[in-house]
């Protein structure tokens, strides 16, 4: 979302009183594009687990590292349980990012750094490191492209059910994109590393064009809402 929170406040007023939001600050500078990252959630279904943070790259050889154009934002959530449910809550961490748009050479650096940072986090014990899921606009190219290979190089797995789902309102049979992804870590054998969450193999996108500004062109809608379709992925909770 952009720096202004007016549209977000309007959306919350339409969704109802159980909806909450957690948002990052804006990454300053021209590369930040006046954007912030936000999680909008239904508090009757999930609640924050206590973790909120932004990914900052450590120094390299004693020198400060170039940071992400838009700082990735991580928030932990857990499922809201009924009062009589004595089981431990199933928790997960969502980390969202909007990778720098530019040349493939510039993009691949951020994608590699993000994937490697998430892998190191996943390998640390007792650091809110279970059930790490990543999502957002990674500005990826087609499957098999070096950008995509950099994304999956550390074991992140994006469900194949999303392969043919359009990413933008301008996608068609002759021009498809893979910008946005939802992914989590798996073993080299393909076995998921998620605990207490099972991917149901149901995933897709939502076409909002018939529902908002129906009298406007796709280009006009893209400047008022977005040119990216929202993605969704379903999990069963153990």
C-alpha positions as a Python dict, from the first residue, in 0.01 Angstrom:
ca = {
    (1, 'X'): (0, 0, 0),
    (2, 'X'): (106, 363, -38),
    (3, 'X'): (210, 602, 239),
    (4, 'X'): (-144, 736, 282),
    (5, 'X'): (-366, 511, 496),
    (6, 'X'): (-695, 662, 375),
    (7, 'X'): (-788, 371, 148),
    (8, 'X'): (-694, 119, 418),
    (9, 'X'): (-916, 292, 674),
    (10, 'X'): (-1201, 291, 423),
    (11, 'X'): (-1155, -81, 356),
    (12, 'X'): (-1158, -163, 728),
    (13, 'X'): (-1480, 33, 773),
    (14, 'X'): (-1643, -190, 511),
    (15, 'X'): (-1508, -519, 646),
    (16, 'X'): (-1638, -488, 1000),
    (17, 'X'): (-1519, -457, 1361),
    (18, 'X'): (-1322, -784, 1381),
    (19, 'X'): (-1072, -679, 1118),
    (20, 'X'): (-730, -551, 1229),
    (21, 'X'): (-415, -430, 1054),
    (22, 'X'): (-40, -438, 1116),
    (23, 'X'): (167, -215, 888),
    (24, 'X'): (531, -127, 840),
    (25, 'X'): (665, 221, 802),
    (26, 'X'): (758, 356, 459),
    (27, 'X'): (1106, 280, 326),
    (28, 'X'): (1236, 627, 250),
    (29, 'X'): (1413, 716, -73),
    (30, 'X'): (1308, 703, -437),
    (31, 'X'): (1347, 324, -458),
    (32, 'X'): (1095, 287, -174),
    (33, 'X'): (832, 449, -396),
    (34, 'X'): (639, 579, -95),
    (35, 'X'): (517, 226, -13),
    (36, 'X'): (451, 40, 311),
    (37, 'X'): (366, -327, 367),
    (38, 'X'): (59, -430, 564),
    (39, 'X'): (-124, -738, 690),
    (40, 'X'): (-501, -711, 714),
    (41, 'X'): (-655, -996, 912),
    (42, 'X'): (-979, -1116, 1070),
    (43, 'X'): (-915, -1125, 1446),
    (44, 'X'): (-1191, -1381, 1493),
    (45, 'X'): (-978, -1631, 1296),
    (46, 'X'): (-616, -1542, 1374),
    (47, 'X'): (-430, -1319, 1617),
    (48, 'X'): (-69, -1193, 1636),
    (49, 'X'): (171, -1439, 1801),
    (50, 'X'): (397, -1160, 1927),
    (51, 'X'): (654, -1139, 1647),
    (52, 'X'): (678, -828, 1430),
    (53, 'X'): (996, -730, 1248),
    (54, 'X'): (1167, -601, 937),
    (55, 'X'): (1454, -774, 757),
    (56, 'X'): (1780, -579, 773),
    (57, 'X'): (2088, -723, 602),
    (58, 'X'): (2404, -756, 818),
    (59, 'X'): (2738, -589, 732),
    (60, 'X'): (2958, -763, 475),
    (61, 'X'): (3335, -765, 533),
    (62, 'X'): (3295, -485, 785),
    (63, 'X'): (3100, -262, 550),
    (64, 'X'): (2731, -177, 573),
    (65, 'X'): (2527, -380, 325),
    (66, 'X'): (2299, -223, 68),
    (67, 'X'): (1950, -273, 205),
    (68, 'X'): (1634, -377, 26),
    (69, 'X'): (1461, -105, -176),
    (70, 'X'): (1150, -180, 33),
    (71, 'X'): (1227, -343, 367),
    (72, 'X'): (1060, -690, 393),
    (73, 'X'): (806, -713, 675),
    (74, 'X'): (745, -1022, 893),
    (75, 'X'): (453, -1083, 1129),
    (76, 'X'): (374, -1396, 1330),
    (77, 'X'): (15, -1516, 1365),
    (78, 'X'): (-160, -1802, 1542),
    (79, 'X'): (-501, -1955, 1503),
    (80, 'X'): (-768, -1837, 1744),
    (81, 'X'): (-880, -2140, 1948),
    (82, 'X'): (-1207, -2213, 2119),
    (83, 'X'): (-1195, -2180, 2498),
    (84, 'X'): (-1228, -2557, 2545),
    (85, 'X'): (-943, -2635, 2299),
    (86, 'X'): (-641, -2733, 2511),
    (87, 'X'): (-406, -2794, 2217),
    (88, 'X'): (-109, -2572, 2145),
    (89, 'X'): (-202, -2305, 1892),
    (90, 'X'): (-79, -2351, 1537),
    (91, 'X'): (140, -2053, 1458),
    (92, 'X'): (303, -1930, 1140),
    (93, 'X'): (509, -1634, 1019),
    (94, 'X'): (423, -1439, 705),
    (95, 'X'): (703, -1238, 548),
    (96, 'X'): (609, -1010, 263),
    (97, 'X'): (831, -820, 22),
    (98, 'X'): (812, -603, -286),
    (99, 'X'): (1135, -665, -476),
    (100, 'X'): (1301, -379, -661),
    (101, 'X'): (1169, -327, -1012),
    (102, 'X'): (1450, -271, -1260),
    (103, 'X'): (1692, -475, -1467),
    (104, 'X'): (1699, -852, -1406),
    (105, 'X'): (2056, -814, -1273),
    (106, 'X'): (1935, -569, -1008),
    (107, 'X'): (1634, -781, -916),
    (108, 'X'): (1825, -1106, -881),
    (109, 'X'): (2045, -958, -606),
    (110, 'X'): (1746, -877, -385),
    (111, 'X'): (1578, -1211, -459),
    (112, 'X'): (1895, -1404, -366),
    (113, 'X'): (1949, -1201, -49),
    (114, 'X'): (1590, -1250, 60),
    (115, 'X'): (1589, -1626, -8),
    (116, 'X'): (1920, -1672, 175),
    (117, 'X'): (1808, -1463, 473),
    (118, 'X'): (1488, -1667, 505),
    (119, 'X'): (1685, -1994, 483),
    (120, 'X'): (1917, -1887, 764),
    (121, 'X'): (1611, -1796, 971),
    (122, 'X'): (1446, -2131, 901),
    (123, 'X'): (1761, -2314, 1015),
    (124, 'X'): (1780, -2135, 1351),
    (125, 'X'): (1611, -2316, 1638),
    (126, 'X'): (1376, -2151, 1885),
    (127, 'X'): (1360, -1824, 1691),
    (128, 'X'): (998, -1819, 1572),
    (129, 'X'): (1145, -2016, 1283),
    (130, 'X'): (872, -2276, 1223),
    (131, 'X'): (614, -2237, 949),
    (132, 'X'): (783, -1954, 764),
    (133, 'X'): (583, -1849, 460),
    (134, 'X'): (689, -1581, 211),
    (135, 'X'): (457, -1386, -12),
    (136, 'X'): (453, -1073, -219),
    (137, 'X'): (567, -921, -546),
    (138, 'X'): (905, -1077, -624),
    (139, 'X'): (908, -942, -982),
    (140, 'X'): (994, -1289, -1110),
    (141, 'X'): (1008, -1392, -1473),
    (142, 'X'): (899, -1722, -1620),
    (143, 'X'): (961, -2060, -1459),
    (144, 'X'): (1318, -2169, -1519),
    (145, 'X'): (1439, -1811, -1560),
    (146, 'X'): (1747, -1714, -1349),
    (147, 'X'): (1526, -1490, -1134),
    (148, 'X'): (1294, -1779, -1056),
    (149, 'X'): (1586, -2013, -992),
    (150, 'X'): (1731, -1761, -745),
    (151, 'X'): (1396, -1755, -564),
    (152, 'X'): (1380, -2135, -518),
    (153, 'X'): (1754, -2188, -468),
    (154, 'X'): (1736, -2220, -87),
    (155, 'X'): (1442, -2460, -76),
    (156, 'X'): (1143, -2227, -106),
    (157, 'X'): (857, -2406, -277),
    (158, 'X'): (577, -2233, -464),
    (159, 'X'): (273, -2456, -531),
    (160, 'X'): (232, -2568, -891),
    (161, 'X'): (-139, -2487, -865),
    (162, 'X'): (-41, -2120, -900),
    (163, 'X'): (166, -2171, -1216),
    (164, 'X'): (-116, -2090, -1456),
    (165, 'X'): (-293, -1830, -1241),
    (166, 'X'): (-275, -1480, -1398),
    (167, 'X'): (-71, -1236, -1193),
    (168, 'X'): (-187, -910, -1349),
    (169, 'X'): (-505, -778, -1507),
    (170, 'X'): (-311, -742, -1832),
    (171, 'X'): (-207, -1110, -1854),
    (172, 'X'): (-335, -1314, -2148),
    (173, 'X'): (-242, -1635, -2328),
    (174, 'X'): (42, -1458, -2509),
    (175, 'X'): (183, -1265, -2216),
    (176, 'X'): (198, -1425, -1872),
    (177, 'X'): (386, -1315, -1563),
    (178, 'X'): (502, -1476, -1239),
    (179, 'X'): (564, -1161, -1035),
    (180, 'X'): (370, -1260, -723),
    (181, 'X'): (429, -1581, -529),
    (182, 'X'): (337, -1761, -208),
    (183, 'X'): (599, -2013, -94),
    (184, 'X'): (738, -2210, 200),
    (185, 'X'): (1036, -2433, 266),
    (186, 'X'): (1057, -2799, 170),
    (187, 'X'): (1311, -3079, 188),
    (188, 'X'): (1507, -3164, -130),
    (189, 'X'): (1272, -3463, -159),
    (190, 'X'): (977, -3223, -182),
    (191, 'X'): (847, -3298, 167),
    (192, 'X'): (704, -2985, 327),
    (193, 'X'): (874, -2848, 640),
    (194, 'X'): (548, -2699, 768),
    (195, 'X'): (437, -2820, 1110),
    (196, 'X'): (66, -2846, 1189),
    (197, 'X'): (-26, -2699, 852),
    (198, 'X'): (-104, -2911, 547),
    (199, 'X'): (-134, -2761, 203),
    (200, 'X'): (-464, -2880, 56),
    (201, 'X'): (-348, -2831, -306),
    (202, 'X'): (-613, -2562, -346),
    (203, 'X'): (-486, -2223, -461),
    (204, 'X'): (-582, -1952, -704),
    (205, 'X'): (-641, -1584, -763),
    (206, 'X'): (-930, -1341, -739),
    (207, 'X'): (-1050, -1142, -1042),
    (208, 'X'): (-1172, -812, -898),
    (209, 'X'): (-1235, -641, -1234),
    (210, 'X'): (-1610, -724, -1252),
    (211, 'X'): (-1659, -579, -903),
    (212, 'X'): (-1473, -247, -890),
    (213, 'X'): (-1493, 51, -1128),
    (214, 'X'): (-1669, -156, -1397),
    (215, 'X'): (-1698, 146, -1625),
    (216, 'X'): (-1323, 210, -1641),
    (217, 'X'): (-1056, 57, -1862),
    (218, 'X'): (-804, -187, -1720),
    (219, 'X'): (-536, 82, -1726),
    (220, 'X'): (-761, 323, -1537),
    (221, 'X'): (-843, 53, -1279),
    (222, 'X'): (-472, -25, -1236),
    (223, 'X'): (-407, 331, -1114),
    (224, 'X'): (-697, 322, -868),
    (225, 'X'): (-672, -30, -722),
    (226, 'X'): (-385, -239, -858),
    (227, 'X'): (-279, -419, -1173),
    (228, 'X'): (-203, -736, -970),
    (229, 'X'): (-461, -1002, -888),
    (230, 'X'): (-465, -1120, -524),
    (231, 'X'): (-345, -1480, -475),
    (232, 'X'): (-477, -1726, -217),
    (233, 'X'): (-351, -2059, -82),
    (234, 'X'): (-545, -2294, 148),
    (235, 'X'): (-404, -2493, 441),
    (236, 'X'): (-565, -2746, 672),
    (237, 'X'): (-485, -2703, 1041),
    (238, 'X'): (-388, -3013, 1234),
}
